[in-house]
Amino acid sequence: MAIKYKKLWKLLIDKGMKKKDLRIAAGISTNALAKLGKDECVTTDVIDKVCMTLQCDVGDIMEVEMEKED
């Protein structure tokens, strides 16, 4: 199981925002933004700040992809 943030980057494009704009507006660290960019785990606090800034729901910025079994 892996968390993907593809929806977040699409939403930023739709809103005409850059990653730096999101980082400043949401008050998140460059480290947290880098983790989002690498589809790594971040705290729920970071997710909350992003959602509040973009006025969206968690499902609008992230999704869980199930890993395929061989």
C-alpha positions as CSV (number, residue, x, y, z in Angstrom):
1,M,0.0,0.0,0.0
2,A,1.4,3.4,-0.9
3,I,0.1,6.9,-0.6
4,K,0.3,9.1,-3.7
5,Y,-0.1,12.9,-3.8
6,K,-0.7,13.2,-7.6
7,K,-4.1,14.8,-6.9
8,L,-2.3,17.6,-4.8
9,W,-0.1,18.5,-7.7
10,K,-3.0,18.6,-10.1
11,L,-5.0,20.8,-7.7
12,L,-2.1,23.2,-7.5
13,I,-1.9,23.5,-11.3
14,D,-5.7,24.1,-11.4
15,K,-5.4,26.8,-8.8
16,G,-2.3,28.4,-10.5
17,M,-0.1,27.8,-7.5
18,K,3.5,26.7,-7.3
19,K,4.9,24.4,-4.6
20,K,6.6,27.3,-3.0
21,D,3.3,29.2,-2.8
22,L,1.7,26.3,-1.0
23,R,4.6,25.9,1.4
24,I,4.4,29.6,2.4
25,A,0.6,29.8,2.6
26,A,0.2,26.6,4.5
27,G,3.1,27.3,6.8
28,I,4.8,23.9,6.2
29,S,8.5,23.2,6.1
30,T,10.6,22.6,3.0
31,N,11.2,19.1,4.4
32,A,7.5,18.3,4.6
33,L,7.0,19.6,1.0
34,A,9.9,17.5,-0.2
35,K,8.3,14.4,1.5
36,L,5.1,15.1,-0.3
37,G,7.0,15.4,-3.6
38,K,8.5,12.0,-3.0
39,D,5.2,10.4,-2.0
40,E,6.6,9.8,1.5
41,C,4.6,9.8,4.8
42,V,3.9,13.2,6.4
43,T,2.1,14.0,9.6
44,T,-1.6,14.6,9.7
45,D,-0.8,18.1,10.8
46,V,0.8,18.8,7.4
47,I,-2.2,17.2,5.6
48,D,-4.5,19.4,7.7
49,K,-2.6,22.6,6.9
50,V,-2.6,21.8,3.2
51,C,-6.3,21.0,3.2
52,M,-7.2,24.2,5.1
53,T,-5.1,26.3,2.8
54,L,-6.5,24.8,-0.4
55,Q,-10.0,24.5,1.1
56,C,-10.4,20.9,0.2
57,D,-10.8,17.5,1.6
58,V,-8.1,14.9,2.3
59,G,-9.4,12.8,-0.7
60,D,-8.8,15.8,-3.0
61,I,-5.1,15.8,-2.4
62,M,-4.1,12.1,-1.8
63,E,-5.0,8.6,-2.6
64,V,-3.9,5.1,-1.5
65,E,-2.7,2.8,-4.1
66,M,-2.7,-0.9,-3.4
67,E,0.5,-2.7,-4.4
68,K,0.0,-5.5,-6.9
69,E,0.8,-9.0,-5.7
70,D,2.7,-11.4,-8.0
